[in-house]
């Protein structure tokens, strides 16, 4: 395309683990071939939030600050005529008019209508319980939530974690490591709905490794075959009263200084027309270019779409694919398409259990704990997040042009 050709605009909604690498890839590899292409990245946050390390972020303020990196700095190397960062939240997506309305969070507020030639919905999801395992309403809100939990945890005597998924395991592991050798006599209680943490397709041997590490090495008390059926403010100041219901229907109460629910996410798709949404609230996402169903120029990636489970490995796989799709889309004007996306068939799991242990599986085989320690548990990705935000890599490796 010559410099005199009509300009094109790609709007990317969301600056998380999907939106950031997609924006960098387009700016590095597509804009040089389509010089009149402009990328507009919309984010409610001023900073990128490395939420994958949030289980450790609730323990230490020094560590939690490593999870935030300014977006403006990460994208400052690009020519303003090709890139704009907007601090705001998508309010309405109008696929008929090819516009997205954004509520601005800076510059006096207001609504800005942004026309687009293509839009990528990478808005992700939020924790259903309002916990900072995902970003909250703003960078300020997320930081404050982490700091509040750090203070409460530091003075707690009884901490209850609920949720048998990866986040629950990692949170219980971090707390177990923090207090297992402490003189504070703080009890960490982990409530799970089955005999073992996690669930199939996680291998039984992996689940047993997690249980043993938590119970035997980190002194976490596991309450099995039980769920938290209600959580209410206790009559004791600063405490939460939990009703626990076992599989056989028996109920009991437990009073916690800190209650950390680690289950359930809600997709950030409230701005999307209802007819594009599945019952889950996610966008109906197709294998054809990861487009929204029935749309040619609305692309979906990560937790906002319903094609795959909401796991970071799936989002990363989609990122590599969509980067190529967008490059082809803008260079060839939609006349050439990439092959359809093939959802992953292999269940990949990599967990930190404190700083010194890990558990996981790939290709149907259990991963050695030292491998997880080396690649994840030591730093939980904070050793590579700088390169990630700068566009030098995705979660699993480099993005190719």
Secondary structure, 3 states (H helix, E strand, C coil): CCCCCCCEEEEEECCCCCHHHHHHHHHHHHCCCCCCEEEEEEECCCEEECHHHHHHHCCCHHHHHHHEEEHHHHCCCCCCCCEEEEEEEEEEEECCCCEEEEEECCCCCCEEEEECCEEEECCCEEECCCCCCCCCCCHHHHHHHHHHHHHHHHHCCEEEEECCCHHHHHHHHHHHHHHHCCCCCCEEEEECCCCCCCCCCCCHHHHHHHHHHHHHHCCCEEECCEEEEEEEECCCCCCEEEEEEECCCCEEEEEECEEEECCCEEECCCCCCHHHECCCCCECECCCCCEECCCCCEEECHHHECCCCCCHHHHHHHHHHHHHHHHHHHHCCCCCCCCCCCCCCCCCEEEECCCCCEEEEECCEECCHHHHHHHHHCCCCCCCHHHHHCCCCCCCCCCCC
